């Protein structure tokens, strides 16, 4: 989200000031009136950090979705004969590998309850949240 800052500039000019400019009658200073001009300028701040935050959340979302698909395929007993199931297991194996062995894996027939996948989803989401918080903390002084 780009932050918009509005800046208002007001300039007041009296008839006496106009009389001092060439081509203006000096009798206008007797009838001094005030004229004000207002201009509003808008500019955007924070486009790059907002893009970085969006990219981080997009990557975290993609990883979480892949891990959720893996969890459901294992839980529902997805057959490794299927190319899609094998592809999903191969893609997500490096993401789940650091968390193997934390909990016991329960097997019931072809269904496998793999809590490592759930732990990986939580950990990667927390890492994403930490990165986004760091981006906000680094760019906060520029926003203020």
C-alpha positions as CSV (number, residue, x, y, z in Angstrom):
1,X,0.0,0.0,0.0
2,X,1.5,3.3,-1.0
3,X,1.2,6.0,1.6
4,X,0.0,9.4,0.2
5,X,1.2,12.5,1.9
6,X,-0.7,15.8,1.1
7,X,1.1,19.0,1.5
8,X,-0.8,22.3,1.5
9,X,1.0,25.5,0.6
10,X,-0.8,28.8,1.2
11,X,0.5,32.1,-0.1
12,X,-1.1,35.4,0.9
13,X,-0.6,38.5,-1.2
14,X,-1.8,41.9,-0.4
15,X,-2.6,44.7,-2.8
16,X,0.5,46.6,-1.4
17,X,2.7,43.7,-2.5
18,X,1.1,43.8,-5.9
19,X,1.7,47.6,-6.1
20,X,5.4,47.0,-5.7
21,X,5.5,44.9,-8.8
22,X,5.9,46.8,-12.1
23,X,2.7,47.7,-14.0
24,X,0.5,47.9,-11.0
25,X,-1.0,51.2,-9.8
26,X,0.1,52.6,-6.5
27,X,-3.5,53.6,-5.6
28,X,-4.3,49.9,-5.1
29,X,-2.4,50.1,-1.8
30,X,-5.2,52.2,-0.4
31,X,-7.7,49.4,-1.1
32,X,-5.6,46.6,0.4
33,X,-7.3,43.3,-0.1
34,X,-6.1,39.9,0.7
35,X,-5.9,37.2,-1.9
36,X,-4.9,33.7,-1.1
37,X,-3.8,30.9,-3.4
38,X,-3.8,27.3,-2.3
39,X,-2.1,24.4,-4.0
40,X,-2.1,20.8,-2.9
41,X,0.8,18.5,-3.8
42,X,0.6,14.7,-3.4
43,X,3.4,12.2,-3.6
44,X,3.8,8.5,-2.8
45,X,6.1,7.1,-0.2
46,X,6.9,3.5,0.4
47,X,6.3,1.9,-2.9
48,X,9.4,-0.4,-2.7
49,X,8.8,-1.6,0.8
50,X,5.2,-2.4,0.1
51,X,6.3,-4.4,-2.9
52,X,8.8,-6.3,-0.8
53,X,6.2,-7.1,1.8
54,X,3.8,-8.3,-1.0
55,X,6.5,-10.6,-2.5
56,X,7.4,-12.0,0.9
57,X,3.8,-12.9,1.7
58,X,3.3,-14.3,-1.8
59,X,6.3,-16.6,-1.4
60,X,5.1,-17.7,2.1
61,X,1.6,-18.3,0.8
62,X,2.9,-20.4,-2.0
63,X,5.1,-22.5,0.3
64,X,2.2,-22.9,2.8
65,X,-0.2,-24.0,0.0
66,X,2.3,-26.6,-1.3
67,X,2.8,-28.0,2.2
68,X,-0.9,-28.1,2.8
69,X,-1.4,-30.1,-0.4
70,X,1.4,-32.5,0.7
71,X,-0.3,-32.9,4.1
72,X,-3.7,-33.6,2.5
73,X,-2.2,-36.1,0.0
74,X,-0.4,-38.0,2.7
75,X,-3.5,-37.9,5.0
76,X,-5.8,-39.1,2.3
77,X,-3.4,-41.8,1.1
78,X,-2.4,-40.3,-2.3
79,X,-0.9,-42.9,-4.6
80,X,2.7,-42.4,-5.6
81,X,1.9,-44.0,-8.9
82,X,0.3,-40.7,-9.9
83,X,2.7,-38.2,-11.4
84,X,1.1,-35.3,-9.6
85,X,1.5,-36.9,-6.2
86,X,5.1,-37.8,-6.8
87,X,5.8,-34.3,-8.1
88,X,4.3,-32.7,-5.0
89,X,6.2,-35.0,-2.7
90,X,9.5,-34.3,-4.5
91,X,8.9,-30.5,-4.5
92,X,8.0,-30.3,-0.8
93,X,10.5,-32.9,0.5
94,X,13.3,-30.3,1.0
95,X,10.8,-28.0,2.8
96,X,9.7,-30.6,5.3
97,X,13.1,-32.3,5.8
98,X,14.3,-30.1,8.6
99,X,11.2,-31.0,10.7
100,X,11.3,-34.8,10.3
101,X,11.6,-36.6,13.6
102,X,10.0,-33.9,15.8
103,X,6.8,-36.0,16.1
104,X,5.9,-39.6,15.4
105,X,4.3,-40.2,12.1
106,X,1.1,-42.3,12.3
107,X,0.3,-44.7,9.5
108,X,-3.2,-46.2,9.1
109,X,-3.4,-48.3,5.9
110,X,-2.4,-45.9,3.1
111,X,-3.1,-42.8,5.2
112,X,-0.2,-41.1,6.8
113,X,-0.6,-38.4,9.4
114,X,2.5,-36.3,9.0
115,X,2.7,-33.5,11.6
116,X,6.0,-32.3,10.2
117,X,4.1,-30.7,7.4
118,X,1.9,-28.7,9.9
119,X,5.0,-27.7,11.8
120,X,6.7,-26.5,8.6
121,X,3.6,-24.4,7.7
122,X,3.7,-22.7,11.1
123,X,7.5,-22.1,11.1
124,X,7.6,-20.8,7.5
125,X,4.6,-18.5,8.3
126,X,6.4,-17.2,11.4
127,X,9.6,-16.6,9.3
128,X,7.6,-14.7,6.8
129,X,6.0,-12.6,9.5
130,X,9.4,-11.9,11.0
131,X,10.8,-10.8,7.6
132,X,7.8,-8.5,7.0
133,X,8.2,-7.0,10.5
134,X,11.9,-6.4,9.8
135,X,11.0,-4.6,6.5
136,X,8.5,-2.4,8.3
137,X,11.0,-1.7,11.1
138,X,13.8,-0.7,8.6
139,X,11.5,1.6,6.6
140,X,9.6,3.1,9.5
141,X,11.9,6.1,9.9
142,X,11.5,7.0,6.3
143,X,7.7,7.0,6.6
144,X,7.5,9.1,9.8
